[in-house]
Amino acid sequence: MPPRFLVLAALLVSLMAHPGRAQVAPSALDDSLTRLAEILGALHYLRGICESGEGNRWRTEMQALIETEGNTAERKARMTAAFNRGFRGYQQTYRTCTAAAGTATRRYLEEGAKLSREVTARYSN
């Protein structure tokens, strides 16, 4: 697990929680948060079957994101549904860790890191 993704995810959560953050159009931020939630769900499943030893790390990251950004019932429900969609999509496809599952994991780690950087840069002060 690249530590940079965890640092970026933590930075995203902390910056989004900052009360002085810039006001943005809800739809753009919501789209980004929804995609990040879906990535976290996929990683929670894929890292589990690939025996990463991370336990509930991705679910915990998701809980932190919801606690920070789930400020409306609608947003919370959307992010939760996205996490579950990401998890179930791979649960239906992979039962064991394969080369393809490893490739998907790497791509999600990269996309999640990129998305975290973009959201942080765009929506923080």
C-alpha positions as CSV (number, residue, x, y, z in Angstrom):
1,M,0.0,0.0,0.0
2,P,1.6,3.2,-1.1
3,P,1.8,5.6,1.9
4,R,1.3,8.5,-0.3
5,F,-2.3,7.5,-1.0
6,L,-3.1,7.3,2.8
7,V,-1.4,10.6,3.3
8,L,-3.4,12.2,0.5
9,A,-6.7,10.6,1.7
10,A,-6.1,11.9,5.2
11,L,-5.2,15.3,3.8
12,L,-8.4,15.3,1.8
13,V,-10.5,14.4,4.8
14,S,-8.8,17.0,7.0
15,L,-9.0,19.8,4.4
16,M,-12.6,19.0,3.6
17,A,-13.4,19.2,7.3
18,H,-11.8,22.7,7.6
19,P,-14.6,25.2,8.2
20,G,-12.9,27.9,6.2
21,R,-12.7,25.8,3.0
22,A,-13.8,27.4,-0.3
23,Q,-17.5,27.1,-1.2
24,V,-18.0,25.0,-4.4
25,A,-20.7,23.7,-6.6
26,P,-22.2,20.7,-4.7
27,S,-22.5,18.5,-7.8
28,A,-18.8,18.6,-8.7
29,L,-17.7,17.8,-5.2
30,D,-20.4,15.2,-4.8
31,D,-19.3,13.5,-8.0
32,S,-15.7,13.4,-6.7
33,L,-16.7,12.1,-3.3
34,T,-18.9,9.5,-4.8
35,R,-16.1,8.2,-7.0
36,L,-13.7,8.2,-4.1
37,A,-16.2,6.2,-2.1
38,E,-16.6,3.6,-4.9
39,I,-12.8,3.3,-5.1
40,L,-12.6,2.7,-1.4
41,G,-15.2,0.0,-1.6
42,A,-13.4,-1.8,-4.4
43,L,-10.1,-1.5,-2.5
44,H,-11.7,-2.9,0.6
45,Y,-12.7,-6.0,-1.2
46,L,-9.7,-6.5,-3.5
47,R,-7.1,-5.9,-0.8
48,G,-8.9,-8.3,1.4
49,I,-8.8,-11.2,-1.1
50,C,-5.2,-10.4,-1.9
51,E,-4.3,-10.8,1.7
52,S,-2.7,-7.4,2.2
53,G,-2.9,-7.6,5.9
54,E,-4.7,-4.3,6.0
55,G,-7.9,-5.5,7.7
56,N,-10.6,-2.9,7.6
57,R,-8.3,0.0,6.6
58,W,-10.5,0.9,3.6
59,R,-13.7,0.7,5.4
60,T,-12.2,2.8,8.2
61,E,-11.2,5.4,5.5
62,M,-14.7,5.3,4.2
63,Q,-16.2,5.9,7.6
64,A,-13.9,8.9,8.1
65,L,-15.0,10.3,4.8
66,I,-18.7,9.9,5.7
67,E,-18.1,11.4,9.1
68,T,-16.4,14.4,7.5
69,E,-18.4,14.9,4.3
70,G,-21.7,13.1,5.0
71,N,-23.3,16.4,6.1
72,T,-26.6,15.6,4.5
73,A,-28.6,12.4,4.5
74,E,-28.6,12.4,0.7
75,R,-24.8,12.7,0.4
76,K,-24.2,10.1,3.1
77,A,-26.6,7.7,1.3
78,R,-24.9,8.3,-2.1
79,M,-21.4,7.7,-0.7
80,T,-22.5,4.6,1.1
81,A,-24.2,3.2,-2.0
82,A,-21.0,4.0,-4.1
83,F,-18.8,2.2,-1.5
84,N,-21.1,-0.9,-1.6
85,R,-21.2,-0.8,-5.4
86,G,-17.4,-0.8,-5.6
87,F,-17.2,-3.7,-3.1
88,R,-20.0,-5.8,-4.6
89,G,-18.8,-5.3,-8.2
90,Y,-15.6,-7.1,-7.4
91,Q,-17.1,-9.5,-5.0
92,Q,-19.2,-10.9,-7.9
93,T,-16.2,-11.1,-10.2
94,Y,-13.3,-12.3,-8.0
95,R,-13.2,-15.0,-5.4
96,T,-9.4,-15.2,-5.1
97,C,-6.5,-12.9,-5.8
98,T,-5.6,-13.1,-9.5
99,A,-3.2,-11.1,-11.6
100,A,-6.3,-9.1,-12.9
101,A,-7.3,-8.4,-9.3
102,G,-3.8,-7.1,-8.6
103,T,-3.9,-4.9,-11.7
104,A,-7.3,-3.5,-10.7
105,T,-6.0,-2.8,-7.2
106,R,-3.0,-0.9,-8.6
107,R,-5.2,1.1,-10.9
108,Y,-7.6,2.0,-8.0
109,L,-4.7,3.0,-5.8
110,E,-3.4,5.3,-8.5
111,E,-6.8,6.7,-9.4
112,G,-7.6,7.3,-5.7
113,A,-4.3,9.1,-5.1
114,K,-4.9,11.3,-8.2
115,L,-8.5,12.0,-7.2
116,S,-7.4,12.9,-3.7
117,R,-4.8,15.3,-5.0
118,E,-7.3,16.9,-7.4
119,V,-10.0,17.3,-4.8
120,T,-7.6,18.7,-2.3
121,A,-6.2,21.2,-4.7
122,R,-9.5,22.3,-6.1
123,Y,-11.7,22.5,-3.0
124,S,-9.3,23.5,-0.2
125,N,-8.2,27.0,0.6
